[in-house]
Amino acid sequence: MATAKKAAKKTAKKAAKKPAAKKPAKKPAKKASAKKAAPKKAAKKSGAKRKPNAAFMKPMTPSSTLAAVIGNSPMPRTEVTSKLWGYIKRNNLQDKVNRRMINADDKLRDVFGGKRQVSMFEMTKLVSRHLK
């Protein structure tokens, strides 16, 4: 107990003895140069729409197993994902406890390679195998 008090006093003394940090010396002001400063870039317009990536917008043909879930017409990857999520929401296939997990029914089990449950991140990898 006594040694703890002594150690606390020593650290308090050391903290009190530390000199204040020195401020860096001011640099002399630069002379105005003959060059003009580069013009600043214009701020982005907040109302401008983003241009979608062409790779995501390319129509892809789903395999027969995936077509049973989303339809067989060629569609972009973004549309495939939204239709797949629509199917999952309609059939209440999202796990009640862990919402990141998807419980597969008979149609989705074929798409997921026989797995009963997959994560939503793994789902995109498994679905991409069924797109050409």
Disulfide bonds with the S-S distance in Angstrom:
none
